[in-house]
Amino acid sequence: MNITLTGSLGNIGQHLVRNLVAAGHKVTLISSSADRKAAIEQLGATAAIGSITDTAFLEQAFSDADAVFVMTPPNMGGQNIIEHTVNAGRSYATAIKNSGVKRVVMLSSVGADFEDGTGPITGLHHIEKLYSELEDVAVTYLRAGYFYTNYYNDIPMIQHAGILGSNFAADVKLPLVHPADIAQAAADALQQKTTGHDVRYIVSDYVTAADVASVFGEALGKTLPWVAFTDEQAMEGMTGAGLPEEMAGLYTEMGVAIRQGKLQSDFESKGAPQDGQIKIGDFAKEYASRF
């Protein structure tokens, strides 16, 4: 198969390229950075250098593909983030339609079933709707949990305050996923012949916030409590760490959705499937090595 991937050599892309090349497929990886070309080629893939907002470029990159994997960056600029995210999805949708691609796997998120109130995930909801309008295209919406690797952003909190926390309580359960498990799920989906549109959840573990803090603390050799912040404290902490105010507001809103159980509701209604292989204890070893 000829398979085109977006996402460059990020947390998912590096695993996904290796999986598909090893399976004997011809892989093209889109990146906005020409500096990544050599590294992409070393993995056995072809580099397509350009912007995901350039629809003509995307059409060309998709033109010979039997299947494509599409994802949008987690932070499309510091302002009008949802709008920019949806516009990127619109470019993808137009390129998919015009290039004649028949198989698409989209990286979405737990909580994308809601139209609003889920922070940055709101953009993915609207992109799912754009893809739902594609005719004669088989689309899998791969709704992933919260990336384990996002917890690397909390290392300064642990180092300076000796805590881990967010704006929800310690007993709230979190659907978590390792990027390598997402890559495996995406590779499997891309190679499947299917019709219509379907939603699949990819979650590696489903544990409480207290469990996350406890497992990380054990791996780090320290007692690490989970602290529930107010929404105001969460905003202040993120903006104080340099996050743009708009993005901090979106993450705070996502925390509210987690706190209310809204974000996890459809995932739970489907039986809370945990198909990923890398559990929180496995990732804690990686985490400790980066601490």
C-alpha atoms as one frame of an Amber mdcrd trajectory, in Angstrom:
protein
   0.000   0.000   0.000   0.937   3.642  -0.511   0.244   5.395   2.787   0.625
   9.095   3.498   0.967  10.300   7.073   0.773  13.704   8.702   2.294  14.632
  12.040   5.967  14.619  11.042   8.307  12.758  13.428   6.346  13.593  16.546
   5.416  11.308  19.421   3.150   9.259  17.161   4.771   9.686  13.747   8.113
   8.137  14.605   6.409   4.941  15.814   3.859   4.873  12.998   6.455   5.183
  10.247   8.495   2.314  11.685   5.397   0.097  11.994   4.272   0.646   8.414
   7.703   0.461   6.802   8.355  -2.796   8.658   5.075  -4.125   7.248   6.349
  -3.441   3.727   4.321  -0.376   2.831   5.494   2.659   0.872   5.197   5.521
   3.347   5.192   9.265   2.716   5.468  11.475   5.788   4.404  15.110   5.677
   6.467  17.597   7.656   6.586  21.385   7.704  10.310  21.303   8.462  12.902
  20.614   5.768  15.316  19.844   8.607  13.384  16.602   9.222  13.883  15.277
   5.672  17.041  13.283   6.375  15.643  11.717   9.550  12.441  10.734   7.738
  14.381   9.110   4.921  16.585   7.235   7.394  13.419   5.503   8.621  12.655
   4.333   5.102   9.914   6.855   4.299   9.628   9.608   1.697   9.492  13.158
   3.051   6.887  15.598   1.736   7.799  19.070   2.983   5.016  21.637   3.166
   2.249  23.197   5.233  -0.906  21.380   6.281  -2.817  24.596   5.603  -1.719
  24.460   1.938  -4.553  22.502   0.349  -2.845  22.195  -3.041   0.251  20.712
  -1.378  -1.914  18.240   0.554  -3.762  17.181  -2.593  -0.457  16.365  -4.246
   0.791  14.471  -1.167  -2.462  12.468  -1.013  -2.819  11.880  -4.765  -1.259
   8.399  -4.961  -2.209   7.258  -1.470  -4.310   4.193  -0.761  -4.782   5.501
   2.780  -3.924   8.602   4.793  -3.484   9.346   8.483  -4.482  12.880   9.434
  -3.863  14.758  12.656  -3.758  18.414  13.629  -1.088  19.917  15.903  -2.232
  20.345  19.537  -1.666  24.114  19.514  -2.437  25.909  16.272  -1.051  29.288
  17.366  -1.645  31.204  20.572  -4.860  32.873  19.404  -8.048  31.668  17.702
  -6.826  28.152  18.365 -10.098  26.322  17.682 -10.643  28.251  14.466  -7.141
  27.488  13.219  -7.492  23.823  14.161 -10.772  23.489  12.286  -9.348  25.299
   9.266  -6.507  22.761   9.151  -9.101  19.984   9.238 -10.985  21.713   6.434
  -7.812  21.728   4.317  -7.431  18.011   4.950 -11.064  17.323   4.047 -10.798
  19.282   0.786  -7.547  17.544  -0.144  -9.029  14.126   0.636 -12.045  14.824
  -1.554 -10.091  16.292  -4.470  -7.331  13.672  -4.450  -9.708  10.722  -4.449
  -8.388   9.078  -1.271 -10.729   6.284  -0.161  -9.325   5.361   3.280  -8.733
   7.862   6.088  -7.753   7.444   9.734  -8.150  10.591  11.803  -6.519  11.148
  15.176  -9.328  12.449  17.355  -9.849  12.389  21.116 -11.981  11.064  23.903
 -14.649  13.749  24.325 -14.892  14.652  20.632 -18.551  13.636  20.648 -19.381
  16.985  22.342 -19.855  20.175  20.349 -18.409  22.425  23.039 -17.219  22.629
  26.635 -14.214  20.337  26.137 -11.403  22.839  25.592  -9.065  22.098  22.680
 -11.019  18.919  21.858 -13.832  21.119  20.526 -11.875  21.592  17.307 -11.682
  17.828  16.788 -15.459  17.544  17.123 -15.907  19.967  14.249 -13.278  18.193
  12.150 -15.060  14.879  12.691 -18.202  16.557  11.331 -16.302  17.796   8.268
 -15.086  14.265   7.534 -18.556  12.837   8.104 -19.632  14.709   4.972 -17.063
  12.937   2.774 -18.802  10.564   0.386 -17.374   7.198  -0.662 -14.529   7.555
   1.839 -14.015   5.061   4.672 -13.104   7.044   7.793 -12.017   5.801  11.197
 -12.130   8.374  13.993  -9.432   7.201  16.378 -10.418   8.795  19.685  -7.353
   8.733  21.885  -7.018   9.258  25.608  -4.847  11.858  27.317  -1.238  11.321
  26.270   1.062  10.001  29.006   3.758  12.196  27.514   1.808  15.342  28.404
   2.875  14.701  31.998   6.408  15.704  31.054   5.057  19.255  31.198   4.399
  18.729  34.927   7.984  17.868  35.857   8.688  21.454  37.056   5.619  21.247
  39.337   6.928  18.048  40.892  10.454  19.411  41.227   9.487  22.749  42.750
   6.277  22.001  44.678   6.478  18.253  45.256   2.930  17.723  43.993   0.987
  16.734  40.921  -2.407  18.239  40.219  -5.049  19.841  38.036  -8.548  21.295
  38.392 -10.229  18.005  39.224 -10.209  15.731  42.251  -7.921  12.802  43.000
 -10.707  10.226  42.581 -11.553  11.251  39.010 -10.656   8.572  36.450  -8.573
   9.498  33.423  -8.400   7.674  30.073  -4.667   7.662  29.300  -2.680   6.496
  26.286   0.886   6.029  25.146   1.739   7.463  21.694   3.206   4.092  20.691
  -0.184   2.478  21.312  -1.859   5.150  19.175   0.651   4.434  16.408  -0.108
   0.715  16.546  -3.866   1.330  16.449  -3.447   3.750  13.541  -1.253   1.301
  11.627  -3.809  -1.465  12.113  -6.667   0.774  10.955  -4.800   2.082   7.906
  -4.208  -1.459   6.669  -7.816  -2.544   7.095 -10.229  -2.566   4.183 -13.478
  -1.149   5.431 -16.415   0.982   4.404 -18.391   3.739   6.050 -17.397   5.676
   9.133 -16.582   4.267  12.544 -15.364   5.491  15.933 -12.683   3.573  17.802
 -11.237   4.423  21.195  -7.553   3.901  21.876  -6.747   4.028  25.590  -3.872
   2.293  27.347  -5.075   2.617  30.948  -8.024   4.050  32.871  -6.989   5.083
  36.372  -7.656   7.811  38.907  -5.597  10.969  39.177  -4.469   9.714  42.584
  -3.196   6.536  40.924  -1.161   8.598  38.447   0.474  10.562  41.266   1.102
   7.421  43.322   2.656   5.438  40.470   4.841   8.348  39.388   5.860   8.967
  42.985   6.871   5.346  43.455   8.954   5.442  40.269  10.620   8.658  41.446
  11.213   7.355  44.966   9.079   9.979  46.683   5.621  10.575  48.082   3.707
  12.508  45.446   0.221  13.727  46.400  -2.439  14.757  43.890  -3.759  18.274
  44.555  -7.070  19.505  43.164  -6.723  23.128  42.050  -9.495  25.626  41.580
 -10.077  26.716  38.012  -8.494  30.060  38.860  -5.406  28.384  40.301  -5.092
  26.181  37.233  -5.247  29.216  34.945  -2.705  31.134  37.009  -0.339  28.183
  37.113  -0.408  27.628  33.361  -0.105  31.276  32.363   2.624  31.732  34.981
   4.509  28.882  33.299   4.333  30.735  29.990   1.299  29.143  28.337  -0.744
  31.638  26.258  -3.897  32.718  28.062  -6.236  31.340  25.409  -4.656  27.902
  25.506  -4.612  27.938  29.312  -8.328  28.717  29.240  -8.994  25.799  26.904
  -7.046  23.394  29.108  -8.920  24.673  32.149 -12.207  24.052  30.350 -11.067
  20.536  29.502 -10.288  19.968  33.182 -13.835  21.016  34.071 -15.195  18.495
  31.540 -13.031  15.787  33.133 -14.159  16.845  36.618 -17.811  16.619  35.607
 -17.374  13.238  33.923 -18.514  14.754  30.633 -15.321  14.053  28.718 -15.297
  10.360  29.629 -19.037   9.697  29.284 -19.195   8.193  25.770 -15.978   6.248
  26.360 -17.526   4.762  29.496 -20.809   4.039  27.717 -18.829   1.897  25.255
 -17.420  -0.173  28.130 -14.242   1.895  28.685 -12.139  -0.218  26.259  -8.415
  -0.271  26.999  -6.731  -1.779  23.973  -3.309  -0.207  24.466  -0.529  -2.368
  25.842   1.520   0.205  27.775   0.125   0.707  31.264   0.756   3.635  33.604
   3.345   1.617  35.528   5.265   0.941  32.322   5.267   4.608  31.388   6.335
   5.625  34.909   9.720   4.023  34.216  10.097   6.212  31.099   8.968   9.202
  33.148  11.545   8.610  35.863  14.311   8.395  33.268  13.383  11.887  32.012
  12.946  13.461  35.449
